Amino acid sequence: KVKRFCQDMGWKREWKPHKIMINIKLDNKLREFAWNQTKIRNMGQRSAGWNGDRIKQYTGHIGENAVYNLLYGKYKNYDSGSLIEDLVINDLKCDVKSMIRKSDLRDPTWVHNYNEYQKDRPNDVLIFVNVNKTDGNIQICGWIAKTEFFKKAVFKEKGQTAQRGNSPNLVYGAGNYEIQQQFLNEINTLDDIKNIKIN
């Protein structure tokens, strides 16, 4: 039934419903840690332009540290190491990209964004995270090799608009790449993260 439904919808690949992805409850400890990081340092400054505001940085810290804590049982130390990648898995530099929504991600055609000003950062893998600001659920949605990302993503020019449900049209303040959830490699368990590899 799922396969037939996907074919009827015209989706390019069969949508296999995720078991539950990995769902993590956003607790006060992570909230406080992420918010404090935005006070200590401004990591949204990009030399090329389109700097992230404090809420975007806060969301980024939540997603990045949710993944980091799963792997290492602690939050990231930003006082040491490289800031090019968020974490390294099997010698692959991984960039965790987080998006805040009012709900969980529940449709395979919903998209994840990647700012064009970050496209030249030397990362190998992109991991996408959804942060549900309504009930505080963090979903680790999936991953994709960066080279594959640019083959499957759609580029949106600065100034273009996009409809998001019943909300007013979103106007892009910078160029953005969008990729649908259905094109990501699934992450359903911690082992799925630990075993990220590029053939």
C-alpha positions in Angstrom: 0.0 0.0 0.0 2.8 2.4 0.8 4.6 1.7 -2.5 1.3 2.2 -4.5 0.6 5.4 -2.6 4.1 6.8 -3.3 3.7 5.9 -7.0 0.3 7.7 -7.1 1.9 10.7 -5.5 4.7 10.7 -8.1 7.5 10.5 -5.6 10.8 9.6 -7.0 11.6 6.9 -4.5 9.5 4.8 -2.3 8.8 6.4 1.0 9.5 3.9 3.8 7.9 5.2 7.0 10.7 5.8 9.5 10.4 3.6 12.6 10.5 6.7 14.7 13.7 8.3 13.4 15.6 9.2 16.6 13.4 11.3 18.9 14.9 13.2 21.8 13.0 15.3 24.3 14.4 18.8 24.6 15.1 19.2 28.3 16.1 22.3 30.3 19.7 21.2 30.5 20.1 21.3 26.7 18.1 24.5 26.4 20.3 26.3 28.9 23.5 25.0 27.4 22.5 26.0 23.9 21.3 29.4 24.9 24.4 30.1 27.0 26.6 29.3 23.9 24.9 32.1 22.0 25.8 34.5 24.8 29.4 33.4 24.9 30.2 33.5 21.2 28.6 34.5 18.0 29.0 31.6 15.6 26.6 33.1 13.0 29.1 35.5 11.5 30.0 34.4 8.0 32.5 36.3 6.0 30.6 35.7 2.8 27.4 37.1 4.2 23.9 36.2 5.6 24.8 35.9 9.2 22.6 33.7 11.5 20.6 35.5 14.2 20.6 34.3 17.8 17.5 32.1 17.4 19.1 30.3 14.4 22.3 29.8 16.4 20.3 28.5 19.4 18.5 26.0 17.1 21.8 25.0 15.6 23.4 24.3 19.0 20.4 22.2 20.1 20.6 20.0 17.0 24.3 19.7 17.0 24.5 18.9 20.7 21.6 16.4 20.6 23.6 14.4 18.1 27.0 14.9 19.9 25.5 13.9 23.3 24.1 10.7 21.8 27.6 9.8 20.5 29.7 10.9 23.4 27.4 11.3 26.4 28.3 15.0 26.8 27.8 18.3 25.1 30.5 19.8 22.7 33.4 21.8 24.0 33.6 24.8 21.7 36.9 26.0 23.3 39.0 23.4 21.5 39.1 21.6 18.2 38.0 22.7 14.8 34.8 24.7 14.1 34.7 23.7 10.5 32.8 20.5 11.3 30.3 19.8 14.0 31.6 16.3 14.6 33.8 13.6 13.0 32.4 10.1 12.3 34.6 7.4 10.7 37.0 10.2 9.6 34.2 12.0 7.9 33.6 15.7 8.7 29.9 16.0 9.5 27.9 19.2 9.5 24.7 19.1 11.5 21.9 21.3 10.0 18.9 22.1 12.2 15.6 23.6 11.4 12.9 24.8 13.8 9.3 24.0 13.1 6.0 24.1 14.9 5.6 20.3 14.5 7.4 17.1 13.9 8.6 16.3 10.4 5.8 14.0 9.1 5.9 14.2 5.3 8.6 12.9 2.9 8.3 15.9 0.7 9.0 18.4 3.5 12.4 20.0 3.0 15.6 20.7 4.9 17.6 23.9 4.1 21.3 24.5 3.5 22.5 28.1 3.1 24.6 28.8 0.0 27.2 30.7 2.0 28.2 27.4 3.7 28.5 25.3 0.5 32.3 25.6 0.3 33.0 24.5 3.9 35.1 21.3 3.7 32.5 18.9 5.1 31.9 15.4 3.8 28.4 14.7 5.3 25.3 16.6 6.2 23.1 15.5 9.0 19.6 17.1 9.3 17.7 17.7 12.5 14.1 18.9 13.1 13.4 20.8 16.3 9.7 21.0 17.2 9.3 24.2 19.2 5.7 23.3 20.1 6.3 20.2 22.2 10.1 20.2 22.4 10.8 17.1 20.3 14.1 16.8 18.5 14.2 14.5 15.5 17.4 13.3 13.9 16.0 13.0 10.5 18.7 11.5 8.3 22.0 12.1 6.5 23.5 12.5 3.1 27.0 12.8 1.5 27.6 16.4 0.6 28.4 15.5 -3.0 25.1 13.7 -3.3 23.2 16.5 -1.6 24.0 18.9 -4.4 22.8 16.4 -7.0 19.4 16.1 -5.3 18.8 19.5 -3.8 16.9 22.3 -5.4 18.4 25.8 -5.3 16.3 28.8 -4.3 17.5 32.3 -5.2 17.6 35.1 -2.8 14.2 36.9 -2.9 12.3 33.8 -4.1 9.2 32.8 -2.2 8.0 29.4 -0.9 4.7 28.3 0.6 4.8 26.6 3.9 1.4 25.1 4.7 -1.1 27.8 5.7 1.6 30.2 6.7 2.4 33.4 4.7 4.9 32.9 1.9 8.5 32.6 3.0 10.9 35.0 1.3 14.5 33.8 1.1 16.9 36.3 2.5 19.8 34.4 0.9 20.3 31.6 -1.6 19.2 28.3 -0.2 19.5 24.7 -1.2 16.5 22.5 -0.3 16.3 18.7 -0.1 13.3 16.6 0.5 13.3 14.3 3.5 12.8 11.3 1.2 16.2 11.6 -0.3 18.1 11.3 3.0 19.6 8.1 4.4 17.6 7.0 7.4 18.7 7.4 11.0 16.6 5.2 13.2 19.2 4.1 15.8 22.4 5.2 17.3 24.3 2.6 15.2 22.9 4.3 12.1 24.9 7.4 13.2 28.0 5.5 14.2 28.0 3.6 10.9 27.8 6.6 8.6 30.2 5.9 5.7 30.6 7.1 2.1 31.3 4.4 -0.5 
